[in-house]
Amino acid sequence: MASLVTPSIESLVPYEAGKPIEEVARELGITHAVKLASNENPLGPSPLAVEAAVRALTDAHRYPDAAAYGLRQRLSAQHDTPMDQIIHGNGSNELIELLIRTFATPADHVVFAEPSFVVYKLASLAHGVQFSAVPLRDYTHDLDAMLEAVTAKTKLLFVANPNNPTGTHVGKAAVEKFLKAVPAQVVVVMDEAYLQYADAPDYPDSLSLRGTRERLVVLRTFSKIYGLASLRVGYAIGPTDIVGYMNRVRAPFNVGAVGQAAAVAALDDVAHVDKSREQNRAQRDRLLREIPRLGVKVAPTQANFVFVDAGRPGREVYAAVLRKGVIIRPLGPSNFLRITVGTQQENDRLLAALNEVLS
């Protein structure tokens, strides 16, 4: 009997979500587990965003603004960019899928790094688009190899900077050189979900490089430093024609009114963003010091997580740490783990659990 789906969909493995905190605590019989698996802001959302979300709930019987006018207007002012060059999405995930669905067919080709954000691969497979997954070099995007992977059929090229799951980054000079070298027909997508956490002197804000090439799209999200992960709000900035085509494919009402209101308020709370950044910097530096002392390797990171080579199957370490009430992220059948930077108290529990397990 013929398959119900295409071979590319048949080959897909469903996205593996992290275990809920409540379920882990219930299974272990403890009052509270620590979740350090999903790169969330441990300080939560801005109080201003929460207040705006609550107010927006009073109009829950109304459909949201399909064009997200208020949010795009606020983003337009913040980035000094025309509104018709901004598109909103149900998180960055939807925007990645929209880019592939809008601009690529099974006859085309996409380039991304591996390991990198898994949605690039999932969306390509789901739409039957050919792709090249270019291995990292020293845990970092190998831009030269990615450039070599581009063919006459390449439509899209994704660079996560900082990269997920490694947290590494590529510097401004390298990115600028790369953007100039990629053939003009390719849409280069710079995915900057963790931009606000990066503090390396050479880290580039890709919006400042839009003059280097016409077909450049920059992705941003409210799920990370703004702490609005459950409301699913992201946006892309790119050329008017590219955004226009994406809007033809975008589903109406893709971002709810509560998310739109919370996002606008979150942009206004600069103090909360600064506090989140400083907290992450201090605790990230702590994990980068302490975890290697346990005899494992940790990649340099510019994000709100650390990438660990445990030197043994990552799932075994994950399971052992989980039994101690700490949820981290194993990365497939490998020795690698991704661990979110938590609060001081959360990291105390993490380090204690890792010390027991790894020793």
N, C-alpha and C positions, 0 to 999 in steps of 0.2 A: 504494500500500500504506500502511495506517495506521502511524503512528509507534509504536515500541515503548514510548515513555515519554510522560509528560505534557508539555505545552508549556513549563512552568516548568523541568523538568529538562532538556529539549532546549536551553534557553537558557543553561544553566550553563556556565561556563568552569572547568575543573579548577584547583584551588589550585596556584599555581606555587611549588614549593619551591626553596630556595636550592641552589646547586651545592655538593657535598661538598668539603671542604678537600682531601682526598686526591686527588680527581679533578682539581682545578685544578692542584695541585702536579705531578701526573703529566703533564698536558697541557703544562705550561710547562717541565718538566724541572728543577724546583727542589725543594729539600728541604722547604720549608715555606711554605704560603700562610697568609694571615690572613683569617679569616672575621668580618666585621662586618655581617652581613646579617639576623640572626634575633633580635636583642635578648637574647642569652644573657649570663649572668654570666661574664666572662672569668676570674674567679678560681676558677670551678668550684664544686662542692658542698662543704659542710662535711665535714671529715674524720670527724666523728661520724656523719654521714649515710651516708658510704661504708662505715664499719664496720658500721653497722646493716643496710645493704643486703647486705653480704657474709654476715652472720650469717643473714639471712632466706633466703638462697639454699640453705641446708642443708635447708630444708623446701619446696623447689621442687616436690616431688611432691604437696604438699597444695594444695587450693584456698584462695584468700585468704578472709579474713573478709568475707563479702558486705556486712555492715553497717558495716565499717570502724570497729568499736567503739572500739579503742584510739586511733585517730586522731581520731575525733569527740569522744571523751572529753577528749583533750588540747586540742582546739580549743575545746571547751565551757568548759574552765577558763581558757584564755587570753583568750577574748572574753566571759566571764561570761554565757554564752548557753546555754539548755537544749539538750541533744543532739538533741531532736526538731525543732529549728529549723536543723539543720546537715545538708547533704547533700554527699557526696563525688562527684567526677566524674573522668573520664579527661581531665584538664586542663579548663580553662574552656570549651574548645570543646564538649565533650559537654554541659556544663551549659546553654550557650546553646541548643544544638540541643534539649535536653530541655525547656527553657522554651517554645520555639516549638511543639514537637510536643505538649506537654501542654495548653497553654492556647489555641492558635490553630488555626483551621480556614481553608479557603479563603474562607469568608464573613467572616473577621475581618481585622484590620489591625494592622500593626506600624510603629513609628516609630524611626528611628535617624539618625545624622548621616552625611555623606559628604564627604570620605573619613573612614572610621573603621574599626574592626576588621571585616575582610571577612566573617567568619563570620556576622554578623548578616544580611547580604544573602544569603549562600550558603544558610543554613538556611531563610530565608523562601522563597527560590525553590524549594528542594528539596521543601518541603511545600506549595507552591502558595498561600502566604499573601500577601495584598496588603501593600504597604509604601510608606512615604514616606521617601525618603532626603533629608534636609534639608541643604543645603549649609552648610559651615562659614562663619563670618565672621571674618576675620583669623586664619585657621588654627585657630579655636576653635569649640566647640559654640555654636550660636546657640539658646539655650534658649527665647527668646521665639518664634522661628520654629518650633521643635519643638513648643511648646505649641499654636501655631496649627494645626499639622498633625494634631493629635489629633482624631478623629471619634468618633461614637457607636459605631463598630465597632472602635475601637482596643483591643487587649487587652494589648499589651506595648510598652514604650518603653525603649530602651537608651541609656545614657550611659557612654562610656568616659572615665574621669577618673583620671590623665592619658590623653589620647587617643592611640590608635595609628592612623595613623602620624605625627601631627604633634608629639606630646609636650606639647601645650598642656594647660592645665587650666582649670576653672571654679571660682571661689572659693566659700567656705562660704556667704556671705550669698546669693549667686545660686542656689546649689543648694537651700538651705533654702526660699527663696521659690518656686522651681520645684516642689519636692516638694509643697508645700502647694497649689499652683495646679493641678497635673495632676488631672483627674477621678478620683474615688475608685475607679472600676471598673478603671482601668488598673494593671497591674503594672509598676512602674518598676524597672529593673535597673541598678544602678550597678556598672559593671565596673571594678574597681580592681586590675588585674594589676600595675600599676607603683607602687602606693601607697607602698612602702617607699623608693622613690627620691625621692619628692616632698619638698621642703623649703621651699616657699613658705609664708609665714606664714598665708595665707588658705586653704591647701589643706585640704579637709574629709575626715575619715574618716567615711564614710557610715554606719558602724555607730552613730556617736554621734547620727545624725539619724533613727533608726528611730521615734522618737516623733512625727515630723512626719506620718506617714501609715501606714496599716495595710499596704497592698500595696507593700512595698519589699523588694527582694532585692539582696544585695550579693555580688559575685563576687570571689574571691581565687584565687591560683595559687601553686604551688611551682616553677613553671618559670622564674621571673625571678630575683629576688634570692637565692632559696634554691638556685638552680643545679641543679634536678632536672628539666630540660626533657625528657630522654629517658625519664623514668619516668612522665610524664603523670599528675600529681596536682593536682587543683583542688578547690575547695569553694564552696558557696553558703550564705549565712545569710539566712533569711527567715521569714515567719509559718509556724506549724505546719501549717496547712492546705495552703499552697502547697508546702511541702517534702513533705508527705504525698502529694499528687497526683504530684509528680515521682518519688517513690520507687515509685509504682505502675507508672510507665513505664520507669524506669531498669533497664538490664540487670543481672542478678546478676553478681558478680565483676568489676565494671567497673574497679576499681583493684586492681592486683596487690599481693601481699604485700610484695614488695621495695619498691615505691613507698610503701606505707603505713608500713613500718618506717623508711625513709629520711626521710619527711616528719616523723614524730614526733621523730626525732633532730635534724633540721634546726631545728625550733622551739626546741629546747633550746640550740642553739649561737648565743646572742645575739652573741657576740664576732665570729663569722664574718659575720653580717648587718651589724653595725656597720662592719667592715672593708670589706665590699663597698660599703656606702653611701658611705663616705668616699672610697674609690678612685674610684667613679663621679662623685662631686661634683667632685673635683679634675680629672679628665680631661674631664668634660662641660664644665666652665668653660673648659678649654683649647681644646676644639673650637669652642665658641661664640665664642672670641676669634679663633682662627686661621683658620677656614674663611671667614668673611666677608672676610678680607684677600685672598682669592683672587678676589674680584669676584663672589661669589654671595650669595644671601640665605639666611639660616638662621632658622627660627622659634624663639621661646623654648621651652624644654623643661623638664619636670619628671620626665622618664623617664630611661632609660638608652640613649637614642638621640637623634640630631638629624635634623631634617627640612630638606632642602636644596632650594632652587629654583636649579637649575644655569644657568637662562637659555638652555638648549639641550636637545635631546632627552636625557632621563635615561638611556635605554638605550645611547646612544652613549658617555656618560661611564662608565657601568657597564662596558661592554665594554672600554674603554681602560684603566680602572683594574684590571680583571680580568687583563689581559695583564701587569700588573705584580705579580700575585700577591696582590691584595687584593680580597675579595669584599664588595660592598655591595649594596643592594637598589634596583633601579629600580621605580618605581611606575606601571605601565601605560604607555600612550602619552602621556606628559607630560614636563615638565621636572623632575619631582620625584624625589628620592632619599631613602631612609632609611638612616642609617648608625649602627650600634651603637657605643656608647662602649666602646673596648677598654682594654687596659693601656697604660702609657706607651710600651712598645716597639711594640705594635701600632699605636698612634696615630701614632708616628713614621713607620712605613711608609705609613700612610694619607695623612698630610699630604704626604709626599714624592711619593706617586703622584698625588694631586689637584693638587699644584703643577705637576707636569710636564704633566698632561692639560689642566688648565684654562688654563694659560698659553700 
